[in-house]
Amino acid sequence: MAMQGIDLARQTLLDALDLAILVEEEAQERYEEFAEQMDQYRNAEAGRFFRYMVENEAKHGEELSSRRAERFGNAPRKVTRAMIFDIEAPDYDAARGFMTPRQAMEAALASELKARNFFEAALPSIQDAEVRALFQELRDEEIQHQTMVQAELAKLPADEPFSAEDFADGPAPQ
C-alpha cells in the first residue's frame, strides 16, 4: 500500500472524497482482472465471487461520487490515481488460476482488512473534522465488508488438504 504526494493532515473534504473514490476504482479494476483470470482457467466459482466484489466496489464508488457531485459539482481533482497504489485492491499475487471460492474470499477479506487499516492509521494525522468523519465512516464500512465476507466464508466447507495447483501442469514452452 502506498501513497505519493498526499498529505493527509492537509486534506480537504474534496480531496478525501477523491482519494476514497480512487481507492474503490482501483479495487474494482483489480477484481475485474481477477475475474477475467478465473475465466481463462475456467474457474467459474472464484470468478463469480470476484465479480460480486466488482459490483460491491462499484456501488461504493458510485455512492462516494454522488456525494462528491452534490457537494462539489464538477470541481477538478487534485488527487490522482498515480498518487495511490494498493490501498484496498487485492495483492496481484492473491489470484491463482485454480483457487477455491474460499481462497478467493480470503483474498477479498485481506483486502478489506488492508483498507480498514489504512483508514484507521490515517485518522491520527487528519486535522479537518469533516475529513476525519469521512475516514471514520470509510473505516467502519470496511469493517462491515469484512463481516460480510466472513459470513460468506462461514457458509463454505473447508478446502481439501491438497490444492488444485498441486496437480496442474505448468506453462509449456511454445
PyMOL commands that set and color helices and strands:
alter all, ss='L'
color gray80, all
select helices_A, chain A and resi 8-10+13-40+44-72+81-83+92-94+101-125+129-155+164-167
alter helices_A, ss='H'
color red, helices_A
select strands_A, chain A and resi 2-3+84-85
alter strands_A, ss='S'
color yellow, strands_A
deselect
rebuild
show_as cartoon
